[in-house]
Amino acid sequence: MTTLYAEESDPLCLPVQNAAWLAHAPWRRFAAMGDSLAAGTHGPSRGYADLGWCDRLAGLLRRVRPDLAYLNTAAVGATVAGTLDGQLGRIAEFGPDLLHVSCGANDLWRREPDLAATERDLRRLFAGAAATGALLTTFTLGRAFVVPRFPDWSDRVRALNDVIRALAAEHDAVLADMWDHPVNDRPGLLSADGVHFSAEGQAVMAAELVRGLARRKDRDER
């Protein structure tokens, strides 16, 4: 039998009162940049607030920091090179102390993607993000979305995820590893476009980042 969840009862989500996980969070300027993953592009899910992960996280942070400044420059279809050229400058000018970076999926859509070039550009992007002085966060791509016309799609995503994991470790970023997360097995996870996580998936991604940020806050307070 398929289990249907609602946000309040979803074991992979955090109830609203668990904003307390981020009590005394130090971050006052939250930004996100990259592609549609960073933008929180999604479709609706019954029983879940119609919000992307990024707006969810900003809302939770505002519960403990009502004066939080929030900027999201992410754009649907953005490549890593496009993010470097069109978004990084705006982010640096904003001056975040918490910065999310998600990009690279659109670089995989080419008939013959240049993974070496994508890795070089991602290294530049993460270095530029780290230069802001902000704590970085990022996601790996989930396995739920496949592109049938690319038989090697899963291999492409695994290769990109390996780069993201390495860069997250290099820059001490908070990583929400979504590749093999159990949410991938849920029916109806993808939006009607067949590409992006629905509001249900967005809620789970936000929860994973909250958990990661709470762990980081606890680590830094020791």
Salt bridges, closest charged atoms under 4 A:
GLU7 OE2 - ARG56 NH1 2.51
ASP10 OD2 - ARG186 NH1 2.71
ASP50 OD1 - HIS42 NE2 2.74
ASP67 OD2 - ARG28 NH1 3.14
ASP107 OD2 - ARG110 NH2 3.90
GLU119 OE2 - ARG123 NE 3.47
ASP121 OD1 - ARG124 NH1 3.86
ASP152 OD1 - ARG156 NE 3.03
ASP155 OD1 - ARG158 NH1 3.28
ASP162 OD1 - ARG165 NH1 3.08
GLU170 OE1 - ARG123 NH1 2.86
GLU170 OE2 - HIS171 NE2 3.91
ASP172 OD1 - ARG216 NH2 3.30
ASP172 OD2 - ARG219 NH2 2.93
ASP177 OD2 - ARG165 NE 2.76
ASP180 OD1 - ARG143 NE 2.60
ASP185 OD1 - ARG143 NH1 3.01
ASP193 OD2 - HIS196 ND1 2.61
GLU200 OE2 - ARG186 NH1 2.71
GLU208 OE2 - HIS181 NE2 3.12
GLU208 OE2 - ARG211 NH1 3.16
ASP218 OD1 - LYS217 NZ 3.93
ASP220 OD1 - ARG219 NE 3.33
GLU221 OE2 - LYS217 NZ 3.87
